Amino acid sequence: MTAEHLHGEALAAGIPVSLATVYNTLHQFTEVGLLREAVVEPGRSYFDTNTADHHHFFCETTGELQDIPAHHLSVSGLPTPPSGTEISRVDIIIRVRPDAG
């Protein structure tokens, strides 16, 4: 879900809430581990209730985000992280679009 989608649903249900409040709440849920944020492009994020290790397909034409189970993808050759840090997670978003044919 996106913050904009959730905001639209709240307004349609007669719940007066600002988009900023929706974003702040979603970010708080993300910080405590209830959601994962998937940034598909600058200024466009999806908030995912699936917090397990996984990746995503993102359809560029429909905006649909679809889960890819972690075991369906292998990542190798990661660089050494900067001194004093460790890799906490790798997020992969594979962009797709309908076939031209």
C-alpha positions as CSV (number, residue, x, y, z in Angstrom):
1,M,0.0,0.0,0.0
2,T,1.1,3.6,-0.5
3,A,0.4,6.4,1.9
4,E,-1.6,8.1,-0.8
5,H,-3.8,5.1,-1.3
6,L,-4.4,4.7,2.5
7,H,-5.1,8.4,2.8
8,G,-7.7,8.2,0.0
9,E,-9.4,5.2,1.7
10,A,-9.5,7.1,5.0
11,L,-11.1,10.2,3.4
12,A,-13.6,8.0,1.5
13,A,-14.6,6.5,4.8
14,G,-15.1,9.9,6.3
15,I,-12.0,9.9,8.5
16,P,-10.5,13.4,8.4
17,V,-6.7,12.8,8.5
18,S,-3.8,14.6,6.8
19,L,-1.5,12.8,4.4
20,A,1.4,13.9,6.6
21,T,-0.2,12.0,9.6
22,V,-0.6,8.9,7.4
23,Y,3.1,9.1,6.4
24,N,4.2,9.7,10.0
25,T,2.2,6.7,11.2
26,L,3.5,4.4,8.5
27,H,7.1,5.5,9.2
28,Q,6.6,4.8,12.9
29,F,5.2,1.3,12.1
30,T,8.2,0.7,9.9
31,E,10.6,1.8,12.7
32,V,9.2,-0.7,15.1
33,G,9.2,-3.5,12.5
34,L,5.4,-3.8,11.8
35,L,6.0,-2.7,8.1
36,R,8.8,-2.6,5.6
37,E,9.2,0.3,3.2
38,A,10.0,-0.3,-0.4
39,V,11.2,2.8,-2.2
40,V,10.5,2.2,-6.0
41,E,11.6,5.6,-7.1
42,P,12.4,9.0,-5.4
43,G,9.3,10.2,-3.7
44,R,7.4,6.9,-4.2
45,S,7.2,4.3,-1.4
46,Y,5.1,1.3,-0.7
47,F,4.6,0.0,2.8
48,D,4.6,-3.7,3.0
49,T,3.0,-5.8,5.8
50,N,5.2,-8.7,4.9
51,T,8.2,-8.1,7.1
52,A,9.9,-11.5,6.3
53,D,13.0,-11.5,4.1
54,H,11.8,-11.1,0.5
55,H,12.2,-8.9,-2.6
56,H,9.8,-7.4,-5.2
57,F,8.7,-7.1,-8.8
58,F,7.5,-3.6,-9.6
59,C,5.3,-3.1,-12.7
60,E,6.2,0.2,-14.2
61,T,2.9,0.6,-16.0
62,T,0.4,-0.4,-13.3
63,G,2.4,0.5,-10.2
64,E,1.8,-3.0,-8.8
65,L,4.3,-4.4,-6.3
66,Q,4.6,-8.2,-6.1
67,D,6.5,-10.2,-3.6
68,I,9.4,-12.5,-4.6
69,P,10.3,-15.0,-1.9
70,A,13.9,-14.6,-0.7
71,H,14.8,-18.2,-1.6
72,H,13.9,-17.5,-5.3
73,L,16.8,-15.0,-5.6
74,S,20.6,-15.3,-4.9
75,V,22.8,-12.4,-4.2
76,S,26.6,-12.6,-4.4
77,G,29.6,-10.4,-4.6
78,L,28.4,-7.8,-2.0
79,P,31.0,-5.2,-1.2
80,T,32.6,-4.9,2.2
81,P,30.6,-2.4,4.2
82,P,32.3,0.7,5.5
83,S,34.3,0.4,8.7
84,G,32.2,0.2,11.8
85,T,29.1,-1.0,9.9
86,E,27.4,-4.2,8.9
87,I,25.0,-5.1,6.1
88,S,21.6,-5.4,7.7
89,R,19.5,-6.3,4.7
90,V,19.6,-6.3,0.9
91,D,16.4,-5.0,-0.9
92,I,16.0,-5.9,-4.6
93,I,13.3,-4.4,-6.8
94,I,13.0,-5.9,-10.2
95,R,11.2,-3.6,-12.6
96,V,8.9,-5.2,-15.2
97,R,6.5,-4.0,-17.9
98,P,4.1,-5.8,-20.3
99,D,5.7,-7.4,-23.3
100,A,5.7,-5.2,-26.4
101,G,4.6,-8.2,-28.5
